[in-house]
């Protein structure tokens, strides 16, 4: 093969790289105009000065091997123009995609905040956390309060997950909420391994719902069902607890498959039914408060946690067909105990076995205004208190 053939092969075998192609090169020189990169091709690559200035705080040295992105395969002067900053961003896009696919949690410092969310630098990219993905953002805030809440996070390091990567739209979306949820799930798994049923643990009330109270046990929440709040009837947890209260709780149930932790407050309190035989006896007169009315009778609260039954056939002669229209919640009545089954947590009461003389004497001695049924309306008329003008015959 002669010299002319070699020259022709060398001259015509060069294929310029494509725009956007990622190359690896070695820095040959850095000056005020930019940088020269050896890319092992027919011509060296040029990095404009403006591209270097975009990478504030990053230093390069001659001889350093660096990734570059082709911006222009050949400009008007015949130069191969490349970008260091876009190559760095390309690495960041790749890393962001890897994090999104793996679900791994990363950390970053909040650089800015606006009413829409948080800005968190991700390498040479800017990630965005929408307000809906900011952890522990209180609901119902107006725009100004919401912005103030998020502005307070500027400068703080937070954990986040990558939930969307779109290079074409240069969109990188992060979620602090999802990261916190993962951390809490991990804490919950560890806590479930550590906890044992029957233990007593300290916790902080983290939320109140109609059905119970959530308690943070240190990174994981357990639930106190409303039936486990107290031995007495509770209509809503707010009657006993407030968010932020530090309390001792009893570990009632652990379900490691569903990762649920059942808690109890009442198990840390003495069961009042164990004292019923000492406190009451058959034939005793007791004052009680109607807690709820059913068609078969009324439930009467005697002590916190002690609820007795006043059956319809013990209300009067004849017995009312439906007492729901005769008795009201919070009515106070004087009744006689007719049965005690403490082992079954049952206590029976009678209203018709209380004489008018006993009722009058009770009111005089205690100063209590009792609801009553007069003989003419026992079966068919609603209960009226004496303050409403009803007089016993």
Buried (B, 14 or more C-beta within 10 A) or exposed (E): EEEEEEEEEEEEEEEBBEEEEBBEBBBEEBEEEBBBBBBEBEEBBBBBEEBBEBBEEEEBEEEEEBBBBBBBBEEEEEBBBBBBBBBBBBBBBEBBBEBBEEEEBBEBEBEBBEEBBBBBBBBBBEBBBBBEBBBEBEEEBEEEEBBEBBBEBEEEEBBBBBBBBEBEEEEBBBBBBBBBEBBBEEBBEEBBEEBEEEEEBEBBBBEBEEEBBBBBBEEBBBBBBBEBBBBBBBEBBEEBBEEEBEBEBBBBBBEEEEEBBBBBBBBEBEEBBEBBEEBBEEEEBBBBBBBEBEEEBBBBBBBEBBBBBBBBBBBBEEBBEEBEEBBBEEBBBBBBBBEBEBEEBBBBBBBBBBEEEEBEEBBEEEEEEBBBBBEEBBBBBBBBBEEEEBEEE
